[in-house]
Amino acid sequence: MPAAPDRFPAGSPCWADLTSSDPARAREFYAGLLGWDTVDLGRASGHYLHFRHNGDVVAGMMQNSPETTFPDFWTVYLASDDAGATAGSAAAAGGQVLLDPARALDQGTVAVLGDPTGAAIGVWQPDTLRGFARIDETRAPVWYELMTNNYPAALEFYRNVFGWETAVLSDTSEFRYSTLQSNGRPVAGVMDAAEGLPEDIPSHWEIYFGHADIDAAAEQAEQLGGSVLSVPEDSDYGRMVQLADPTGAAFWLMAAPEA
């Protein structure tokens, strides 16, 4: 079973969490769909939860404030050696600092940035929590993707702020896509979605989790109160489906070998 690296290289996806208006319902949904259990980090954390699979941490969850108008959503975090410096670089590169760097107990330092195309991206400077304990298998994160309405600006921002090395996968008017390379392998993607994103949906990051049976998972998600946002389909990278949990937070499942 693929364990996560001892240290995530700076700029690579290392964590993800769900902001949910109904954490209790979310716990039931992800337990049923992905077999996750949860651990509450206590009052000092605002009752932040860790999702776990077989005892290994694979994601987090926090309460969506009733005062906000934001729908429930998943956030992807990129590793940083210095969250404060990364936030400063983001502001200088035309981004926004949506959440100033702050300590998260003894686990690390967190920040949230807005890139120049409108997508929110988290920053994680690890301490006792390096990030995901497992990746690239069923019931764990397997891929991360930025859907952007300004492809050139997005690539420039992430190269400048996070030191990305990127590789062009396709550069046609029908499909323009680059990947982030880490240790010689792709770990995230950027898609030119200018023609595909509806006007009311801004640029955003998406997360994929592994599952052994995509079609069965789509049916199960509906039985658990979620919804299927795109029908299961085959791709060059395996079968996949986009789902939403019972309160509307969207994510993908992608075929992966059983852990």
VOVEX-966788 format. One record per residue (C-alpha): residue in three letters; residue number from 1; x, y, z. Coordinates in Angstrom, 1 decimal, decimal comma, always signed. Each point is the difference from the previous one (the first is absolute). Example, Ala and Ser with C-alpha at 12.3 -4.5 7.8 and 13.67 -1.06 7.14 Angstrom:
<sites>
+------+-----+--------+--------+--------+
| type | seq |      u |      v |      w |
+------+-----+--------+--------+--------+
|  ala |   1 |  +12,3 |   -4,5 |   +7,8 |
|  ser |   2 |   +1,4 |   +3,4 |   -0,7 |
+------+-----+--------+--------+--------+
</sites>
This chain:
<sites>
+------+-----+--------+--------+--------+
| type | seq |      u |      v |      w |
+------+-----+--------+--------+--------+
|  met |   1 |   +0,0 |   +0,0 |   +0,0 |
|  pro |   2 |   +1,5 |   +3,4 |   -1,0 |
|  ala |   3 |   +0,9 |   +2,0 |   +3,1 |
|  ala |   4 |   +0,5 |   +3,7 |   -0,5 |
|  pro |   5 |   +3,6 |   +1,3 |   -0,1 |
|  asp |   6 |   +1,8 |   +0,9 |   +3,2 |
|  arg |   7 |   +0,0 |   +3,6 |   -1,3 |
|  phe |   8 |   -2,1 |   +1,5 |   -2,7 |
|  pro |   9 |   +2,1 |   +2,2 |   -2,3 |
|  ala |  10 |   -0,8 |   +3,7 |   +0,2 |
|  gly |  11 |   -2,7 |   +0,9 |   -2,4 |
|  ser |  12 |   -1,5 |   -3,5 |   -0,3 |
|  pro |  13 |   -3,5 |   -1,0 |   +1,3 |
|  cys |  14 |   +0,3 |   -1,2 |   +3,5 |
|  trp |  15 |   -3,4 |   +0,4 |   +1,7 |
|  ala |  16 |   -3,7 |   +0,5 |   -0,7 |
|  asp |  17 |   -3,0 |   +0,8 |   +2,2 |
|  leu |  18 |   -3,7 |   +0,3 |   -0,2 |
|  thr |  19 |   -1,9 |   +3,1 |   +1,2 |
|  ser |  20 |   -3,4 |   -1,4 |   +0,9 |
|  ser |  21 |   -3,2 |   +1,6 |   +1,3 |
|  asp |  22 |   -1,0 |   -3,4 |   +1,4 |
|  pro |  23 |   +3,1 |   -1,9 |   +1,3 |
|  ala |  24 |   -2,1 |   -2,8 |   +1,5 |
|  arg |  25 |   -1,7 |   -0,7 |   -3,3 |
|  ala |  26 |   +3,3 |   +0,2 |   -1,8 |
|  arg |  27 |   +1,6 |   -2,5 |   +2,4 |
|  glu |  28 |   -2,8 |   -2,5 |   -0,8 |
|  phe |  29 |   +0,3 |   +0,6 |   -3,7 |
|  tyr |  30 |   +3,8 |   -0,5 |   -0,3 |
|  ala |  31 |   -0,1 |   -2,9 |   +2,4 |
|  gly |  32 |   -2,5 |   -1,8 |   -2,2 |
|  leu |  33 |   +1,7 |   +1,0 |   -3,3 |
|  leu |  34 |   +3,7 |   -0,2 |   +0,8 |
|  gly |  35 |   +0,1 |   -1,9 |   +3,3 |
|  trp |  36 |   +1,4 |   +3,0 |   +1,9 |
|  asp |  37 |   -0,2 |   +0,5 |   +3,7 |
|  thr |  38 |   +0,7 |   +3,3 |   +1,8 |
|  val |  39 |   +2,0 |   +1,4 |   +2,9 |
|  asp |  40 |   -1,0 |   +3,3 |   +1,6 |
|  leu |  41 |   +3,0 |   +2,1 |   +0,9 |
|  gly |  42 |   -1,9 |   +1,7 |   +2,8 |
|  arg |  43 |   -1,2 |   +3,5 |   +1,0 |
|  ala |  44 |   +3,3 |   +1,7 |   -0,5 |
|  ser |  45 |   -0,1 |   -0,9 |   -3,7 |
|  gly |  46 |   -3,7 |   +1,1 |   -0,4 |
|  his |  47 |   -0,8 |   -3,7 |   -0,1 |
|  tyr |  48 |   +1,9 |   -0,5 |   -3,2 |
|  leu |  49 |   -0,3 |   -3,6 |   -1,1 |
|  his |  50 |   +2,4 |   -2,4 |   -1,6 |
|  phe |  51 |   -1,3 |   -2,6 |   -2,5 |
|  arg |  52 |   +1,8 |   -3,3 |   +0,3 |
|  his |  53 |   +0,2 |   -3,2 |   -2,0 |
|  asn |  54 |   +1,3 |   -3,0 |   +1,9 |
|  gly |  55 |   +1,4 |   +2,3 |   +2,6 |
|  asp |  56 |   +1,9 |   +2,3 |   -2,5 |
|  val |  57 |   -1,0 |   +3,6 |   -0,4 |
|  val |  58 |   -1,2 |   +0,8 |   -3,6 |
|  ala |  59 |   -1,8 |   +3,3 |   +0,3 |
|  gly |  60 |   -1,6 |   +2,5 |   +2,5 |
|  met |  61 |   -3,3 |   +1,7 |   +0,6 |
|  met |  62 |   -1,2 |   +3,2 |   +1,6 |
|  gln |  63 |   -3,3 |   +1,7 |   +0,7 |
|  asn |  64 |   -1,2 |   +2,4 |   -2,6 |
|  ser |  65 |   -1,0 |   +3,2 |   +1,9 |
|  pro |  66 |   -3,8 |   +0,7 |   -0,2 |
|  glu |  67 |   +0,9 |   +3,7 |   -0,5 |
|  thr |  68 |   +1,7 |   -0,6 |   -3,3 |
|  thr |  69 |   -1,7 |   -0,3 |   -3,4 |
|  phe |  70 |   +2,5 |   -2,4 |   -1,4 |
|  pro |  71 |   -1,3 |   -3,4 |   -1,0 |
|  asp |  72 |   +1,8 |   -3,1 |   +1,5 |
|  phe |  73 |   +3,2 |   -0,8 |   -1,8 |
|  trp |  74 |   +3,3 |   -2,0 |   +0,0 |
|  thr |  75 |   +3,3 |   +2,0 |   +0,3 |
|  val |  76 |   +3,3 |   -1,3 |   -1,4 |
|  tyr |  77 |   +3,2 |   +1,0 |   +1,8 |
|  leu |  78 |   +3,5 |   +0,4 |   -1,4 |
|  ala |  79 |   +3,1 |   -0,7 |   +2,1 |
|  ser |  80 |   +2,2 |   +3,0 |   +1,1 |
|  asp |  81 |   +3,1 |   +0,3 |   +2,0 |
|  asp |  82 |   -1,1 |   +3,5 |   +1,1 |
|  ala |  83 |   -3,7 |   +0,8 |   -0,1 |
|  gly |  84 |   +0,7 |   +3,7 |   +0,7 |
|  ala |  85 |   +2,4 |   +0,4 |   -2,8 |
|  thr |  86 |   -2,3 |   -1,9 |   -2,4 |
|  ala |  87 |   -2,9 |   +2,3 |   +0,9 |
|  gly |  88 |   +2,2 |   +3,1 |   -0,6 |
|  ser |  89 |   +1,1 |   -1,4 |   -3,4 |
|  ala |  90 |   -3,6 |   -0,6 |   -0,9 |
|  ala |  91 |   -1,0 |   +3,6 |   +0,8 |
|  ala |  92 |   +2,9 |   +1,3 |   -2,0 |
|  ala |  93 |   -0,9 |   -2,3 |   -3,0 |
|  gly |  94 |   -3,6 |   +1,4 |   -0,2 |
|  gly |  95 |   -1,7 |   -2,5 |   +2,3 |
|  gln |  96 |   -1,9 |   +0,6 |   +3,2 |
|  val |  97 |   +0,6 |   -1,2 |   +3,6 |
|  leu |  98 |   -3,4 |   -1,3 |   +1,0 |
|  leu |  99 |   +1,1 |   -1,4 |   +3,3 |
|  asp | 100 |   +3,2 |   +1,3 |   +1,6 |
|  pro | 101 |   +2,5 |   -2,6 |   +1,1 |
|  ala | 102 |   -1,0 |   -1,4 |   +3,4 |
|  arg | 103 |   +1,1 |   -2,9 |   +2,2 |
|  ala | 104 |   -2,2 |   -3,0 |   +0,0 |
|  leu | 105 |   +0,8 |   -1,4 |   +3,5 |
|  asp | 106 |   +3,3 |   -1,8 |   -0,2 |
|  gln | 107 |   -0,7 |   -1,5 |   -3,4 |
|  gly | 108 |   +1,2 |   +2,8 |   -2,2 |
|  thr | 109 |   -0,8 |   +3,4 |   -1,5 |
|  val | 110 |   -2,9 |   +0,6 |   -2,4 |
|  ala | 111 |   -0,8 |   +2,8 |   -2,4 |
|  val | 112 |   -2,5 |   +0,3 |   -2,8 |
|  leu | 113 |   +0,7 |   +2,0 |   -3,2 |
|  gly | 114 |   -2,0 |   +1,1 |   -3,0 |
|  asp | 115 |   +1,8 |   -0,3 |   -3,3 |
|  pro | 116 |   -0,4 |   +2,8 |   -2,6 |
|  thr | 117 |   -2,6 |   -2,1 |   -1,9 |
|  gly | 118 |   -2,3 |   -0,3 |   +3,1 |
|  ala | 119 |   +0,8 |   -3,4 |   +1,3 |
|  ala | 120 |   +0,7 |   -0,6 |   +3,7 |
|  ile | 121 |   +3,0 |   -2,1 |   +0,9 |
|  gly | 122 |   +1,2 |   -1,0 |   +3,4 |
|  val | 123 |   +3,5 |   +0,1 |   +1,3 |
|  trp | 124 |   +1,4 |   -2,4 |   +2,6 |
|  gln | 125 |   +3,3 |   +0,3 |   +1,9 |
|  pro | 126 |   +0,3 |   -3,3 |   +1,8 |
|  asp | 127 |   +1,0 |   -0,6 |   +3,6 |
|  thr | 128 |   -1,3 |   -3,1 |   +1,7 |
|  leu | 129 |   -2,5 |   -0,6 |   -2,9 |
|  arg | 130 |   +1,9 |   -0,4 |   -3,3 |
|  gly | 131 |   -3,2 |   -0,3 |   -2,0 |
|  phe | 132 |   -1,7 |   -3,1 |   -1,4 |
|  ala | 133 |   +1,2 |   -3,3 |   +1,5 |
|  arg | 134 |   -1,1 |   -1,9 |   -3,1 |
|  ile | 135 |   -0,3 |   +0,9 |   -3,7 |
|  asp | 136 |   -0,5 |   -1,6 |   -3,4 |
|  glu | 137 |   -2,3 |   -2,9 |   +1,1 |
|  thr | 138 |   -3,6 |   -0,7 |   +0,6 |
|  arg | 139 |   -1,7 |   +2,1 |   +2,7 |
|  ala | 140 |   +2,9 |   +2,5 |   -0,1 |
|  pro | 141 |   +0,8 |   +3,1 |   -2,1 |
|  val | 142 |   +1,3 |   -0,9 |   -3,5 |
|  trp | 143 |   -0,1 |   +3,3 |   -2,0 |
|  tyr | 144 |   -0,5 |   +3,8 |   +0,2 |
|  glu | 145 |   -1,0 |   +2,3 |   -2,8 |
|  leu | 146 |   -0,4 |   +3,7 |   -0,5 |
|  met | 147 |   -2,9 |   +1,0 |   -2,4 |
|  thr | 148 |   +0,9 |   +3,6 |   -1,0 |
|  asn | 149 |   -1,5 |   +2,7 |   -2,1 |
|  asn | 150 |   +3,4 |   +1,6 |   -0,7 |
|  tyr | 151 |   +2,5 |   -2,8 |   -0,7 |
|  pro | 152 |   +3,1 |   +2,1 |   -0,8 |
|  ala | 153 |   -0,5 |   +2,1 |   +3,2 |
|  ala | 154 |   -0,5 |   -3,1 |   +2,1 |
|  leu | 155 |   +3,1 |   -1,7 |   -1,2 |
|  glu | 156 |   +2,1 |   +3,2 |   +0,5 |
|  phe | 157 |   -1,4 |   +0,4 |   +3,6 |
|  tyr | 158 |   +0,7 |   -3,5 |   +1,2 |
|  arg | 159 |   +3,5 |   -0,1 |   -1,6 |
|  asn | 160 |   +0,9 |   +3,3 |   +1,7 |
|  val | 161 |   -1,6 |   -0,6 |   +3,4 |
|  phe | 162 |   +0,5 |   -3,8 |   +0,4 |
|  gly | 163 |   +3,0 |   -0,6 |   -2,2 |
|  trp | 164 |   -1,9 |   -2,4 |   -2,2 |
|  glu | 165 |   +1,6 |   -1,8 |   -2,9 |
|  thr | 166 |   -2,7 |   -0,7 |   -2,5 |
|  ala | 167 |   -0,2 |   -2,2 |   -3,1 |
|  val | 168 |   -2,5 |   +0,5 |   -2,9 |
|  leu | 169 |   -2,2 |   -3,0 |   -0,4 |
|  ser | 170 |   -2,1 |   +1,6 |   -2,8 |
|  asp | 171 |   -0,1 |   +3,4 |   -1,7 |
|  thr | 172 |   -3,0 |   +0,1 |   -2,4 |
|  ser | 173 |   -3,0 |   +2,2 |   +0,0 |
|  glu | 174 |   -2,1 |   -3,0 |   +1,0 |
|  phe | 175 |   +2,2 |   -1,2 |   +2,9 |
|  arg | 176 |   +2,6 |   +2,1 |   +1,6 |
|  tyr | 177 |   +1,6 |   -1,6 |   +3,1 |
|  ser | 178 |   +3,3 |   +0,0 |   +1,9 |
|  thr | 179 |   +1,2 |   -2,1 |   +3,0 |
|  leu | 180 |   +2,0 |   +0,9 |   +3,0 |
|  gln | 181 |   +3,1 |   -2,2 |   +0,2 |
|  ser | 182 |   +1,5 |   -1,2 |   +3,3 |
|  asn | 183 |   +3,0 |   -2,3 |   +0,1 |
|  gly | 184 |   -0,6 |   -0,7 |   -3,7 |
|  arg | 185 |   -3,6 |   -1,0 |   +0,2 |
|  pro | 186 |   -3,3 |   +1,9 |   -0,4 |
|  val | 187 |   -1,8 |   +0,8 |   +3,3 |
|  ala | 188 |   -2,6 |   +2,6 |   -1,0 |
|  gly | 189 |   -1,5 |   +1,5 |   -3,2 |
|  val | 190 |   -1,2 |   +3,3 |   -1,3 |
|  met | 191 |   -2,8 |   +0,1 |   -2,6 |
|  asp | 192 |   -0,9 |   +2,9 |   -2,3 |
|  ala | 193 |   -3,7 |   +0,1 |   +0,8 |
|  ala | 194 |   -0,8 |   +3,5 |   -1,3 |
|  glu | 195 |   -2,5 |   -1,4 |   -2,5 |
|  gly | 196 |   -1,5 |   -2,6 |   +2,3 |
|  leu | 197 |   -0,6 |   +1,8 |   +3,3 |
|  pro | 198 |   -3,4 |   +1,6 |   +0,4 |
|  glu | 199 |   +0,1 |   +3,7 |   +0,8 |
|  asp | 200 |   -1,2 |   -0,6 |   +3,5 |
|  ile | 201 |   +2,7 |   -2,5 |   +0,8 |
|  pro | 202 |   +3,5 |   +1,5 |   +0,6 |
|  ser | 203 |   +3,3 |   -1,7 |   -0,5 |
|  his | 204 |   +0,5 |   -2,7 |   +2,7 |
|  trp | 205 |   +2,0 |   -3,0 |   +1,1 |
|  glu | 206 |   -1,5 |   -3,5 |   -0,1 |
|  ile | 207 |   +1,1 |   -3,2 |   +1,9 |
|  tyr | 208 |   -0,2 |   -3,6 |   -1,1 |
|  phe | 209 |   -0,2 |   -3,0 |   +2,4 |
|  gly | 210 |   +0,7 |   -3,6 |   -1,0 |
|  his | 211 |   -2,7 |   -2,6 |   -0,2 |
|  ala | 212 |   +0,0 |   -3,6 |   -1,3 |
|  asp | 213 |   -3,5 |   +0,0 |   -1,6 |
|  ile | 214 |   -1,0 |   +3,4 |   -1,4 |
|  asp | 215 |   -3,5 |   -1,0 |   -1,2 |
|  ala | 216 |   -0,9 |   -1,7 |   +3,3 |
|  ala | 217 |   +1,3 |   +3,1 |   +1,8 |
|  ala | 218 |   -2,2 |   +2,3 |   -2,0 |
|  glu | 219 |   -3,1 |   -2,0 |   +0,9 |
|  gln | 220 |   +1,1 |   -0,2 |   +3,7 |
|  ala | 221 |   +0,6 |   +3,8 |   +0,1 |
|  glu | 222 |   -3,7 |   +0,6 |   -1,0 |
|  gln | 223 |   -1,2 |   -2,5 |   +2,6 |
|  leu | 224 |   +2,0 |   +1,8 |   +2,6 |
|  gly | 225 |   -1,7 |   +3,3 |   -0,9 |
|  gly | 226 |   +2,6 |   +1,4 |   -2,4 |
|  ser | 227 |   -0,3 |   +0,6 |   -3,7 |
|  val | 228 |   +1,7 |   -0,8 |   -3,3 |
|  leu | 229 |   +1,2 |   +3,1 |   -1,7 |
|  ser | 230 |   +1,4 |   -1,8 |   -3,1 |
|  val | 231 |   -0,7 |   -3,5 |   -1,1 |
|  pro | 232 |   +2,9 |   -2,6 |   +0,4 |
|  glu | 233 |   +2,3 |   +0,1 |   -3,0 |
|  asp | 234 |   +3,2 |   -1,5 |   -1,2 |
|  ser | 235 |   +3,1 |   +2,1 |   -0,5 |
|  asp | 236 |   +3,6 |   -0,7 |   -0,9 |
|  tyr | 237 |   +0,7 |   +0,0 |   +3,7 |
|  gly | 238 |   -2,8 |   -2,4 |   +1,1 |
|  arg | 239 |   -3,7 |   +0,2 |   +0,6 |
|  met | 240 |   -1,3 |   +3,0 |   +2,0 |
|  val | 241 |   -3,1 |   +1,8 |   +1,3 |
|  gln | 242 |   -0,7 |   +3,4 |   +1,5 |
|  leu | 243 |   -2,2 |   -0,1 |   +3,1 |
|  ala | 244 |   -1,4 |   +2,3 |   +2,6 |
|  asp | 245 |   -0,5 |   -0,8 |   +3,7 |
|  pro | 246 |   -3,4 |   +0,6 |   +1,6 |
|  thr | 247 |   +0,7 |   +3,7 |   +0,6 |
|  gly | 248 |   +1,4 |   +0,6 |   -3,5 |
|  ala | 249 |   +3,8 |   -0,2 |   +0,4 |
|  ala | 250 |   +1,3 |   -1,3 |   -3,3 |
|  phe | 251 |   +2,8 |   -2,5 |   -0,5 |
|  trp | 252 |   +1,1 |   -2,7 |   -2,4 |
|  leu | 253 |   +0,6 |   -3,8 |   +0,3 |
|  met | 254 |   +2,6 |   -1,6 |   -2,3 |
|  ala | 255 |   +0,7 |   -3,7 |   -0,5 |
|  ala | 256 |   +2,9 |   -1,2 |   +2,2 |
|  pro | 257 |   +1,2 |   -3,4 |   +1,1 |
|  glu | 258 |   -1,5 |   -1,3 |   +3,2 |
|  ala | 259 |   +2,0 |   +0,9 |   +3,0 |
+------+-----+--------+--------+--------+
</sites>
